[in-house]
C-alpha cells in the first residue's frame, strides 16, 4: 500500500517536472523567435530605396 503510494508520488513528481521543463523550453523557444524577429526588423534594409538618415531623396 505504502509502496504503491510512494511509486505514484514519484511518477507524479516526474511527470510534473517533465511538464515544467516542456513549458520552460516552449517559453525559451518563443523568446528566441521574438529575438530573431526583432533582429530581422533592425537589420532589414530600408524600404525607401536606401535614402535613410542621409537627407537624400529616395532612389528610383
C-alpha positions in Angstrom: 0.0 0.0 0.0 2.6 2.5 1.1 4.9 1.3 -1.7 2.2 2.0 -4.3 1.7 5.5 -2.9 5.4 6.2 -3.0 5.6 4.9 -6.6 2.6 7.0 -7.6 4.1 10.1 -5.9 7.4 9.6 -7.8 5.6 9.2 -11.1 3.6 12.3 -10.4 6.7 14.3 -9.5 8.5 13.1 -12.6 5.5 14.0 -14.9 5.2 17.4 -13.2 8.9 18.0 -13.7 8.6 16.9 -17.4 5.7 19.3 -17.9 7.5 22.1 -16.2 10.6 21.6 -18.4 8.4 21.3 -21.5 6.7 24.6 -20.7 10.1 26.3 -20.0 11.6 25.1 -23.2 8.5 26.4 -25.0 8.9 29.8 -23.4 12.6 29.8 -24.3 11.8 29.0 -27.9 9.2 31.8 -28.0 11.8 34.3 -26.7 14.2 33.1 -29.3 11.6 33.6 -32.1 10.8 37.1 -30.8 14.5 38.0 -30.6 15.1 36.7 -34.1 12.1 38.7 -35.4 13.4 41.9 -33.6 16.9 41.4 -35.1 15.3 40.9 -38.5 13.4 44.2 -38.1 16.6 46.0 -37.0 18.8 44.7 -39.7 16.3 44.8 -42.5 17.3 47.1 -45.4 15.5 50.4 -45.6 12.2 50.3 -47.5 12.6 53.8 -49.0 15.2 52.8 -51.7 18.2 53.4 -49.4 17.7 57.1 -48.5 17.9 56.8 -44.8 19.2 59.4 -42.4 21.3 60.9 -45.2 18.8 63.5 -46.2 18.9 62.2 -49.8 15.8 61.7 -51.9 14.8 58.1 -52.4 16.4 56.2 -55.3 14.2 55.3 -58.2 
